[in-house]
Amino acid sequence: IKQIKIKIDYAFNWEDVQILDRELFLSKKFISEMLYIKRQKNGLN
């Protein structure tokens, strides 16, 4: 995130963070994260 902020001079709003999903199992958590990132038009990852 720091490198992206330096490259494009973007200010993140850390006060307005949203939790998109909750998973107990790590493998499901990784899959869920991957799906949310893939759905975004301009994701960070």
Number of C-alpha atoms within 10 A of each C-alpha: 10 8 8 12 11 10 9 8 10 11 9 10 7 7 6 6 8 7 5 8 9 10 12 7 8 9 10 12 14 11 12 16 15 12 11 12 14 12 9 10 7 8 9 8 9
